[in-house]
Amino acid sequence: MTLPPDRSHVLTEQRNPRTMDLHALSVAQCVQIIQQEDRAVLAALEEAAPALDEFISAAERGFVAGGRMVYLGAGTSGRLGVLDASEAPPTFQVEPGRIVGIIAGGDSALRKSSEGKEDDPHGANEDLAALNLTSIDTVIGIAAGGTTPYVLGALRYASSMPSKPLTALLTCSPCRKPDGADKLIVLPTGPEVLTGSTRMKAGTATKMALNTISTVLMIRSGRVFENLMVDLRATNDKLRDRAARIVSTLTGLSRPEALGLLDKADRNVKVAVVMHRRKMGKGDAEAFLHAAKGRLDVALASKI
């Protein structure tokens, strides 16, 4: 019989001394202890801030140049990567395929657990090969315990490509930087309330770290102006309302006027703002933005 690897040394697999009597607690006590433990998430993110800064700074040049961000993981980690990748297009109007989420077991694993797939160190090779990755792309493997064969194997495979992308491991358990990873980001959330249940603190910290990575890259690539998501897609009533409020804020127009301008701009916030601020038609505003490489700050500050 083949024995599984011993993971008792992994921090996220260890017992939490503060929750030893979990089964005997009342509902109120369970809620309280979970919330107390969740405070460790912010401390972990603060500790990881220098590593996040280093990684995002390394990824920025390639991403701004048109490179892709590829999230890769199994189980909860994989689902969180796919979630962040799926949220980027409607929020920032990022082109399809610029942020990619790959999960062990494929899309069906988003709803139905495919935990056995995480043991295959070659499981992501086909998906990565199909992307034809280059040196301006980034692959970030996500593994709460830092030991998932699927993730570690994917990083080794990506790092062996002829035009090697930037690679990184995001984990919630202290470990050495694995072979194939250029960068290591550790979010030390500690033992879980429920031993080994990394969908809890580790999952929360991972989601927050991915939010940070993708949002900062979008800011740095000009998809944010002030603190407004000027690249959102006004594809439903909620987003159309938000887009109108953004246009109103940046132009001083009333809500009905902003909605009318948005319609003339094909619901493109940046184009609408440039049309009003530069007193030009839609076509000229689009050309002006193109010359500014899509950056609203540059378009508004440029001398005509």
KOLGUTOR-817351 format. One record per atom (N, C-alpha, C): x, y, z; residue in one letter. Coordinates in steps of 0.1 Angstrom, whole numbers, plus 5000, padded with zeros to 4 digits. Layout:
REM residues N
XYZA/...
END
This chain:
REM residues 304
500849885000M/500050005000M/500950135000M/500650224991T/501450344990T/500850445000T/501750495009L/501250595019L/501250735013L/500250815017P/500250955013P/501351035020P/501851145014P/502851225020P/502351275034P/503251285044D/502951335057D/502951485057D/501751545059R/501651695058R/501451745072R/501851675083S/501551725096S/502351845100S/503451875092H/504251995095H/503652125089H/502652105080V/502052215073V/501152295083V/501452425084L/500752505094L/499252505093L/498752505081T/497252505079T/496652365082T/497452265084E/496952135088E/497052105103E/497652195110Q/497752175124Q/496552215132Q/496452165144R/495252195153R/495452325159R/494352395160N/494252525167N/494052515182N/494952545190P/494752525205P/493652605211P/493152705203R/492052795208R/490652735205R/490652625198T/489352575194T/489252425197T/489852375206M/489852235210M/488552185214M/487652275220D/486352225224D/485252275215D/485552285202L/484552345192L/483252275193L/483252135194H/482052065194H/481152095205H/481652145216A/480852175228A/480352315229A/480652395220L/480352545221L/478852565216L/478352675221S/476952715217S/477152785203S/475952815197V/476052885184V/476753025186V/476353095196A/477053225199A/478553215201A/478953115208Q/480353095210Q/481053055198Q/480452975189C/481052935176C/481253055168C/480253145167V/480353265159V/481453355164V/481553365177Q/482553445184Q/483953405181Q/484253275182I/485553215180I/485953225166I/485053205157I/485353215142I/485753355139I/484953455144Q/485253595141Q/486553635148Q/486853585160Q/488153615166Q/489353565157Q/489153445152E/490253385144E/490353455131E/489253505126D/489353575113D/490153705113D/490453755126R/491253875127R/492653845122R/493053725123A/494453685118A/494653705103A/493553715096V/493653735081V/494253865078V/493853975085L/494454105082L/495854115086L/496254055097A/497654045101A/498453975091A/497953865086A/498653785076A/498953865063A/497953945059L/498054025047L/499054135049L/499054195061E/500054305064E/501454245064E/501654125069E/502954065069E/503354035055E/502454005046A/502753965032A/502854085023A/502654205028A/502554325020A/503854345012A/505054325018P/506354345010P/506354244998P/505954115001A/506054014990A/505054044979A/503854094983L/502854134973L/503354244965L/503954344971D/504554464964D/505554414954D/506454324958E/507554274950E/506954194938E/505954114940F/505354034930F/504654124919F/503754214924I/502954294915I/503854384907I/504954434913S/505854524906S/506554444895S/506854314898A/507554234888A/506554204876A/505254184880A/504254144869A/503754264861A/503954384867E/503354504861E/503754534846E/505054534844R/505554564831R/504954474820R/504954344823G/504454244813G/502954264811G/502254284822F/500754294821F/500354424813F/501054534816V/500754664809V/501054654795V/502054564791A/502454544777A/501554454770A/500454404777G/499554314771G/499654164775G/500454144785G/500654004790G/499353954798G/499353834801R/498253774808R/498653734822R/497653734831M/497753684845M/497053544845M/497753444849V/497153314849V/497153264864V/495953244869Y/495753184882Y/495553034881Y/496152954890L/496152814889L/496052744902L/495052654905G/495052594918G/494052474917G/493952414929A/492952294930A/492052324942A/490852274941G/489852284952G/489552434955G/489452474967T/489152614971T/490052714964T/491352684964S/492352774958S/492052794944S/491752684936G/491452694922G/490152774920G/489152754928R/487852824927R/488052974929R/488953014938L/489153154941L/489853224929L/490853144923G/491453204911G/490553224900G/489653124897V/488653134887V/487753254890V/487353264902L/486453374906L/487053514903L/488253534907D/488953664904D/489053684889D/489453584882A/489553594867A/488253634861A/487053574866S/485753604860S/485253734864S/485753794875E/485253924879E/485954044872E/487054014866A/487854124860A/487154184848A/486654104838P/486054164826P/484954264829P/483954234837P/482854324838P/483254454847P/484254434856T/484654544864T/485554644857T/486454584849F/487554664843F/487554664828F/486554594822Q/486554584807Q/487854534801Q/488554444809V/489754384804V/489354284794V/490254274784E/489954194772E/489854044776E/489053964770P/488853824773P/490253754771P/490553674781G/491853594780G/492953664787G/492853794791R/493953864798R/494153804812R/493053774819I/493153704832I/492553574831I/493253464834V/492853334832V/492853254845V/491753174847G/491653094859G/491652944855G/492652864860I/492652724857I/492552644870I/491652554870I/491352474882I/491552324879I/492152254888A/492352104886A/490952044885A/490851964874G/489551894871G/488651974862G/489052094857G/488352174848G/487152244854G/486352304845D/485252384850D/484252304859D/484052174856S/483152104864S/483552104879S/484852124882A/485352124896A/484852244903A/484352344896L/483852464903L/482652434911L/481852334907R/480652294914R/480752164922R/481552074916K/481651944922K/483051914924K/483351874937S/484751854941S/485451754932S/486751784928S/487551694921S/488951684928S/488851664941E/490151674949E/491251574944E/490851464938G/491851364934G/492751424923G/492251524916K/493051574905K/494251654910K/494151704922E/495251784927E/496551704929E/496551574929D/497751494931D/498551474919D/498051514907D/498751494895D/499651614891D/500951604893P/501851714890P/501951754875P/501351674867H/501351704852H/499951754848H/499051764857G/497551784854G/497351914847G/498152014849A/497952154842A/498752174830A/499552074826N/500452094815N/499752124802N/498652044799E/497952064787E/497352204786E/496752254797D/496052384797D/497152494796D/498252474802L/499352584801L/499952584787L/500152464781A/500652454768A/499752524758A/498452514760A/497452574750A/497552724751A/498052784761L/498052924763L/499252994755L/500252904751N/501452964744N/502053074752N/502353054764L/502853154773L/504153214768L/504353344772T/505553414768T/506053494780T/507153564778S/507853624789S/507053744795S/506053794788I/505253904794I/504053854802I/503853724802D/502753664810D/503253624824D/502253604833T/502553564847T/501653454851T/502253354857V/501553234863V/501653234878V/500553244885I/500553234899I/499853114904I/500653024910G/500052904916G/499452924930G/498352874933I/497652904946I/497552774953I/498052764965A/498052634973A/498052674987A/496952654995A/496952705009A/498052645017A/498352515015G/499352445023G/500752455016G/500752495004G/502052504997G/502652374992G/501852264992T/502352134988T/501552064977T/500552134971T/499752064961T/500552024949T/500651894945P/501451854934P/500951914921P/499651934919Y/499151994907Y/499752134905Y/499852214916V/500252354915V/501852354913V/502552274921L/503952274921L/504452224907L/503852124902G/504152074889G/503952174878G/502852244879A/502552354869A/503552464869A/504052504881L/505052604881L/506352554875L/506752434878R/507952374871R/507752374856R/506552334852Y/506352324837Y/506352464831Y/505752564837A/505752694831A/507152754831A/507952724841S/509252784842S/510252724831S/509852604826S/510652534816S/510352574802S/509352664800M/508852704787M/509952784780M/510052774767P/511152844759P/511152994762P/509953054762S/509753204765S/509153204779S/509953194789K/509453164803K/508653284809K/507453254814P/506653364821P/507153384835P/506753494841L/507053514855L/506153414863L/506753354873T/505953254881T/506053284896T/504953244903A/504853274917A/504053164924A/504253144937L/503453064945L/502853144956L/501453144957L/500753204968L/500253094978L/500653104990T/500353005000T/500053065013T/499452985022C/499153035036C/499952965046C/500952885042S/501752815052S/503252845048S/504052885058P/505452915055P/506152795049P/506852825038C/507652715032C/508752775024C/509652695019R/510752755010R/510152774996R/510752864989K/510352894975K/510552764967K/509452714961P/509652584953P/510352604940P/510852494935D/511452494921D/510352544911D/510752634903G/509852684892G/509152814896G/509352854909A/508652984913A/509653094914A/509453204907D/510353314908D/510053394921D/508753394925K/508353474937K/507553384946K/507653414959L/506853344969L/506153444978L/504753424979I/503953504987I/503353414998I/503653445010V/503153365022V/502153455030V/500953405032L/499953465040L/499753375052L/500553405063P/500553315075P/499353325083P/498253265079T/496953275087T/496853175098T/497853085100G/497852995111G/496852875110G/496752795120P/495852685120P/494352725119P/493552655113E/492152685111E/491352655123E/490152725124V/489252695135V/488852545134V/488552495123L/488252355120L/489552305113L/490252215120T/491552165115T/491552125100T/492452195093G/492552165079G/491552225069G/490552295075S/489552355066S/489952485060S/490752485050T/491352605044T/490452685036T/489152645036R/488152735030R/487852855039R/488352845051M/488052945061M/489153065061M/490053075071K/490953185071K/491853185059K/492353075055A/493253065043A/492553115031A/491253065029G/490453105017G/490153255017G/489853305029T/489553455030T/490753535027T/491953495032A/493153565030A/493553555015A/493353445009T/493753424995T/492853514986T/491553514989K/490653604981K/491053744982K/491453794994M/491853934996M/493153964989M/494053864989A/495353884982A/495153894967A/494253804961L/493953804947L/493253934943L/492353984952N/491754114949N/492854224948N/493754214957T/494854314957T/495654304944T/496054184941I/496854174929I/496154224916I/494954174914S/494254214902S/493954364902S/493454414913T/493054554914T/494254654912T/495354624918V/496554704916V/497054704902V/497054584895L/497454584881L/496454664873L/495154654876M/494254734868M/494454884870M/494754924882I/495055064885I/496255104877I/497355024878R/498555064872R/498555064856R/497554984851S/497454984836S/496355084831S/495955174840G/495155284836G/493655264835G/493155154841R/491755124841R/490955184852R/491655264860V/490955334871V/491355484870V/490455574873F/490755714874F/490255764887F/491055834895E/490855874909E/490555734916E/489355724922N/488955584927N/487755534920N/487655564908L/486455524900L/486755424889L/485855324888M/486155214878M/485655264864M/486455344858V/486055414845V/486055314834V/486455194835D/486455094824D/485354994826D/484455014835L/483354914837L/482454904824L/481854784823R/480954764812R/479554784817R/478854884811A/477454914816A/476454824809A/476554694813T/475754594806T/474454564813T/474154624824N/472754604830N/472454734837N/471254734843D/470754854849D/471654904861D/472054814869K/472954854880K/474254914875K/474854854865L/476154914860L/475855034852L/474755044845R/474455174838R/474255284847R/473555254859D/473355364869D/474755404875D/475655304877R/476955334883R/477755414873R/477655374860A/478355454850A/477955594849A/476655614850A/476055754849A/476555834861A/476655774872R/477155844884R/478555884883R/479355794876I/480755824874I/480855944864I/480155934853V/480156044843V/479656174850V/478656174858S/478156294865S/479256354874S/479956264881T/481056304890T/482156374883T/482556324871L/483656374864L/483356484854L/482056514852T/481656614842T/480756724848T/480156694859G/479156784865G/477756784859G/477556694850L/476256674843L/475256614853L/473956644850S/472956584858S/472856434854S/472056364862R/471956214859R/471356194845R/470256254842P/469656234829P/470656274817P/471356384819E/472356424809E/473456324808E/473956274819A/474956174819A/474556044812A/473256004815L/472755884808L/472655904793L/472256024789G/472156054775G/473556054768G/474556114775L/475856114770L/476455974769L/476155894779L/476655754778L/476055684766L/474755704763D/474155644751D/474955684739D/475255814738K/475955864726K/477355804725K/477955764737A/479255714737A/479255554737A/478155494733D/477955354733D/478255294747D/477855364758R/477955324772R/479455304776R/480355374769N/481755374773N/482055504782N/482355474795V/482555594804V/483655684800V/484755624797K/485955714793K/485655794781K/484955734771V/484655814759V/483655924762V/482655894770A/481755994774A/482356114781A/483256084790V/483956194798V/484856274788V/485556214780V/486356284770V/485556374761V/484456314756M/483556384747M/483056524754M/482756514767H/482256634774H/483456724777H/484456674783R/485556754787R/486356824776R/486456744765R/487256794753R/486356854742R/485056854745K/484056914735K/484256854721K/484256724720M/484456654707M/483456544706M/483256494694G/482356384691G/482956244695G/482156144693K/482556014698K/483755964691K/483855974678G/484955924670G/486255994674G/486256124676D/487456194680D/487856164694D/486856144703A/487156104716A/487755964717A/487355874709E/487955744708E/489355744703E/489555824693A/490955844688A/491855914698A/491356004705F/492056074715F/492555984726F/491555894731L/491855794741L/492855694736L/492755654723H/493655554718H/495055614718H/495255744714A/496555804715A/497055814729A/496155824739A/496655824753A/496755684758A/496755584750K/496855444754K/495755404764K/494555464762G/493455424770G/493355494784G/494355574787R/494455634801R/493655764801R/492655764809L/491855884810L/492656004816L/493555974825D/494256084831D/495156154821D/495756074812V/496556124801V/495756204791V/494556144788A/493756214778A/493256344783A/492956354796L/492356484801L/493456584803L/494756534805A/495856634808A/496556674796A/496356604785S/497156634772S/496756764766S/497756824760K/497456944752K/497056904738K/495956964733I/495456924720I/496356994709I/
END
